[in-house]
Amino acid sequence: MCASKTLSGTVTSIYVITCKTTSGRWLCTICVII
C-alpha cells in the first residue's frame, strides 16, 4: 500500500520504494504521497 493517513485524516508525505523479485527480475515501485 502506498498511502498512510493520520487519525485526523490528514495524508502524510511518504516516500516508499518497494522491490520484489519476480522470475529473477527486480520490480521496483516508487510511491510518493503528499
Secondary structure, DSSP 8 states (H G I E B T S, - for coil): ----B-TTS-B--EEEEEEEEETTEEEEEEEEE-
